[in-house]
Amino acid sequence: MTPDPADLTASDYLDGAREMTAADRPYLAHLLAEEAAQRTTDPGTAAGIRASFPDPTTARKEND
């Protein structure tokens, strides 16, 4: 891994998002995917990334 986060690519962030998904860390996966989407120049690709890693805090249901 590079010591400078500015050197990371969208692909690097997506790899991290997949690792966090596999580790059952959906919020971290979402944050990494969001960074990947922001580093992507194609709006369609960015939308696909965001759809693949939705924000888990908006999908939570409250239980009484």
Secondary structure as the mmCIF struct_conf table of DSSP 4:
data_model
#
loop_
_struct_conf.conf_type_id
_struct_conf.id
_struct_conf.beg_label_comp_id
_struct_conf.beg_label_asym_id
_struct_conf.beg_label_seq_id
_struct_conf.end_label_comp_id
_struct_conf.end_label_asym_id
_struct_conf.end_label_seq_id
BEND BEND1 PRO A 3 PRO A 3
HELX_RH_3T_P HELX_RH_3T_P1 PRO A 5 ASP A 7
HELX_RH_AL_P HELX_RH_AL_P1 ALA A 10 ALA A 22
TURN_TY1_P TURN_TY1_P1 ALA A 23 ASP A 24
HELX_RH_AL_P HELX_RH_AL_P2 PRO A 26 GLN A 38
TURN_TY1_P TURN_TY1_P2 ARG A 39 ARG A 39
BEND BEND2 THR A 41 THR A 41
HELX_RH_AL_P HELX_RH_AL_P3 PRO A 43 SER A 52
BEND BEND3 PHE A 53 PHE A 53
HELX_RH_AL_P HELX_RH_AL_P4 PRO A 56 ALA A 59
#
